[in-house]
């Protein structure tokens, strides 16, 4: 009986840290970003109990809006206390990527919708300069085709298209 109890206690100690860790679905950041209504990079300035029941309200100072209607300062509701990936409470005045959904005029989030601010900004940025690259490529193609057609027409009129290369 004692060995079985000892083995159970040992197993509980070994598996307990994993049970305490934050368990979030493994969804790519761009997919999560497309599914939420609001996203921003900001800093927690204050935190208080919610007046709507259980949960907390976090006051954020927004550094950069990524998606949705977000002002310079926003209140974000959470049904439970928000923690980081290591299950530690949020540090005030530290940049954080926040995603959430709109519930009327309120922004609601959860710990699994918090992320690294750099990763959130990288996922939201669209590649810039693709249009200009396309235009430059088309112009180069048009110049090469015009030059080739000119040389073919010269050759077809009996003129010899001369090359600078010796044979």
FENPESUL-V403718 format. One record per residue. SS is DSSP state (H for helix, E for strand, - for the rest). PSI is psi as a letter, one per 30 degrees, with the letter a starting at -180 (999 if undefined). Layout:
BEGIN
ss-><SS,SS>
psi-><PSI,PSI>
END
This chain:
BEGIN
ss-><-,H,H,H,H,H,H,H,H,H,H,H,H,H,H,H,H,H,H,H,-,-,-,-,-,-,-,-,H,H,H,H,H,H,H,-,-,E,E,E,E,E,E,E,E,E,E,E,E,-,-,-,-,-,-,E,E,E,E,E,E,E,E,E,E,E,E,-,-,-,-,-,E,E,E,E,E,E,-,-,-,-,E,-,-,-,-,-,E,-,-,-,-,-,E,E,E,E,E,E,E,E,E,-,-,E,E,E,E,-,H,H,H,E,E,-,H,H,H,H,H,H,H,H,-,-,-,-,-,H,H,H,H,H,H,H,H,H,H,H,H,H,H,H,H,H,H,H,H,H,H,H,H,H,H,H,-,-,-,-,-,-,-,-,-,-,->
psi-><e,e,e,e,e,e,e,e,e,e,e,e,e,e,f,e,e,e,f,f,l,k,j,l,k,i,k,k,e,e,e,e,e,f,f,l,f,k,k,l,k,a,k,k,f,l,k,l,k,k,f,g,b,l,a,l,k,k,k,k,j,k,e,k,k,e,k,l,j,k,a,e,k,l,k,k,k,k,f,l,k,k,l,a,f,g,g,k,l,k,k,k,h,k,k,k,k,k,k,l,l,k,i,c,f,k,k,k,l,l,e,f,g,k,l,k,e,e,e,e,e,e,f,f,k,k,k,k,g,e,e,e,e,e,e,e,e,e,e,e,e,e,e,e,e,e,e,e,e,e,e,e,e,e,e,f,g,f,k,k,j,k,k,f,k,k,999>
END
